[in-house]
Amino acid sequence: MSDKKTTQKKTRIFEFFPELKTGKTRGKKNYALPLPEKGNPDFIPETDSRYILQEDSVYDLGLALKAQERILIRGHTGTGKTSLVIEVAARMKYELHRVNFDDRVERQDLIGEKEITNGQTVFRDGILPFAMQRPSILLLDEWDRISAEVAFVLQRLLEQDGKLMIMEDGGRVVTPHPDFRIIATANTAGQGDEEGIYAGSNVQSYAQVDRFTTCIQLDYLDKMKERMLIEKRFNAKKKYLSDQNVDAFVNVTEALKNAFVNRTISIPFSTRTLMSWIRKSIFVDDVNWAARTSFLNRMTSIDQRACQDIIRKAFPTGEI
């Protein structure tokens, strides 16, 4: 993440993301973003034509990438944290290398390890030294699930110059590519699970939390964007999904989100769940059956009753 000495081509943020011209960020500075060096196309994700931007989050993320910040994106499940990073990497042509953390990820998975090749002992780089030497974004998915031992591996990497010393390879020092960036995603801010619904998330050392110099809070889509997403995703099914149906799904979603905020139900209602519910409802023309298999069956009986009351008001007949 060191400064690039040569002159870099730049593109304005609104050219990468034209949606920013008319959304919440309309009128904000159209700052220049340096283009990353050309990477391996196999590692660059494809753009999603159906993706719905949250303008302020994209604007802040672009600015953090420009400033070579270490970035933490936090938010409830299904808010689109990972898809945001994928879409930004796709449009800006960054390679994307992803680590999904759980309690089984170990130091050698990140750093690498020695192995025997053709009778000789060689060191095989893990994903950290591999990604950091490329024009890439390293996505640390579910970062708050990382163990203390593995978190320590990231400590030096998250500092400003971000070099990595590999003791297992004779103390080799890996210097990051000028276009290397780190983004972590998490359901919490690394200070514990306030709602008690994200088992496996760990309290992280604040020494590491403090190294993330940009933190972006990603919330669920608002009603207007939720409607845009439904229309984009299910445009081919329009004969099955009327405007009235779309309004009903959006109203249920908004009511369930408010119910979670007000603690009427104990778990959030994600965009991911909404998409599954709509898809099944179209298949069988029965929103109640689709709701049961999409989310009601994994709720407590109290949550189920609250959700069913909301669904019944929006879909009196249970059909679409």
LINJO-V404407 format. One record per pair of residues at least 12 apart in sequence whose C-alpha atoms are under 7 Angstrom apart, sorted by the first residue. I is the first residue (numbers start at 1). J is the second residue. Records with the same first field share a line. If there is no record, write none. Layout:
I=J  J
This chain:
1=68  161  162  176  177  178  179  180  181
2=161  176  178
3=178
4=178
8=34  35
9=34  35
10=32  33  34  35
11=32  33  34  35
12=30  31  32  33
13=30  31  32  33
14=30
16=91  92
20=55
23=55
24=55  56
25=55  56
33=66
34=66
35=92
36=94  135  179
37=135  179
39=94  95  135
40=95
43=95  96
44=90  93  94  95  96
45=86  89  90  96
46=90
47=87  90  91
48=87
50=232  233
52=225  229
57=216  218
64=214
65=181
68=181
69=213  214
70=158  182  183  211  212  213  214
71=182  183  184  212  213  214  215
72=183  184  185  212  214  215  216
73=184  185  186  215  216  217  218
74=185  186  187  188  189  216  217  218
75=186  187  188  217  218  219
76=187
77=187  270
78=270  271  272
79=218  219  220  270  271
81=185  218
82=185
94=135  136  137
95=135  136  137
96=136  137  138
97=131  137  138  139
98=138  139  140  141
99=139  140  141
100=140  141  142
101=141  142  143  145  146
102=145  146
103=145  146  147
106=150
107=150
108=126
109=126
110=126  127  128
111=125  126  127  128  129
112=124  125  126
113=125
123=169
129=174
132=176  177  180
133=176  177
134=177  180
135=177  179  180
136=179  180  181
137=180  181  182  183
138=181  182  183
139=182  183  184
140=183  184  185
141=184  185  186
142=185  186
143=184  185  186
144=186  188  190  201  202  204
145=200  201  202
155=208
158=211
159=211
162=176
163=175  176
190=202  203  204  209
191=203  204
223=250  254
226=250
227=246  250
240=282
245=320
248=314  315
252=310  311  314
256=269
257=269
265=303
266=303
273=294  295
276=294
277=290  291  294
285=319  320
286=318  319  320
287=318  319
288=318
